[in-house]
Amino acid sequence: MKHIVPPQVLSSITLFLFVTSGMLSAQSKTYSQARQEHPDWVQVPGELIRPDCVHEIPSGATVEIGNNGEVSGDVSMNGVLIAHYEDCPEAPIITRPLGETSSLEHDPGTGNGWVEASNWLVSLGSGDNLDEIVGNWTVPSDPKTNGALIYLFNGMEPSTFKWILQPVLQYGTSPAGGGNFWGIASWLVGSKAYHSPLETVNPKDALRGYTKITSVSSGTIHWKVNATDSTTGALSTLNAHSTGLRWTWALAGVLEVYGVSSCSELPANGKEVFTKSGAYHGYPKFDLLSPAAWTASYWSYGGPACGFNVTPGTTSTLQF
């Protein structure tokens, strides 16, 4: 059952996801098997999932959670129920690594999954979290050959690696929309997937993305995920809240792709540079973690070798 009110009452998002044990069992399936068994499933950042488990939530909405940490499925704004989404009846297939050194699916198929990243599994004291991940990048050139789905983003995950908060630049068609052009949206992905509206951006546009704590109350952390085109002013944002999680995996820049069979399906300029990347902790102080310890990670994604190389740091370069 789904209840919707007129769009004029909707504006930013607050949500929380709980990953069920079924999600873990779904990992035993390979990507190729999952595609064959579920040809109608869709590819969000990091998961192959039923299309009815992906939800675009207009700005201003809140996804309610219970005290047991499970998503209720209620979406409200200013205390008024505006929609309800039932639990996903089937667990998604995870297509991202669960940690900086973990493998992807045993059989990723042709050119599917995370490829490379500048990342940092941060060691934090008890009760401490990553409070903010922030960085800038530029919309790269279009690929010479269309057909692939490309995600480029920064963001963060908790120590369980079962959720991800991320402002995402995409090329190709995803459940958020798109086509043979670039767009930005903010995502929260777990047992379900939620995203803000996709906004079109252009090659050479300057982007800024961050995930940060906005407040903490009674053990619940309130987050904002923001993707901004600084050149045009386009903005796509969502809010989230989480309880009982410690956020420790910082992502300064990640290349994730699907359906890549040729290097010409990657951005023609051959690289993405993430600048002014910072990881902060110690809320409400937002202390910059220093010295920075960004590292390079690579995963076997089943596609062609395209000169992948990561130079990690406050300025991180991903080559492809």
ABEGO torsion letter per residue (X at the ends): XBBBBBAAABABBBBBBBBBAAAAAAAABBAAAAAAABAABBBBBGBBBBAAABBBBBBGBBBBBBAAGBBAGBBBBGGBBABBBBBBABBBBBABBBEAABBBBABAEBGBEBABBBBBBBBBBBGBBBABBBBBBBBBBBBABBGBBBBBBBEBBBAAGABBBBBBBBBEBBAAEEEBBBBBBBBBBBABBBBBBBBBBBBGBBBBBBBBBABBBGGBBBBBBBBBBAAAGBBBBBBBBBBGBBBABBBABBBBBBGBABAAABBAAGBBBBBGBBBBBGOAAGBBBOBBABBBBBBBAGBBBAGBBBBBEABBBBBX
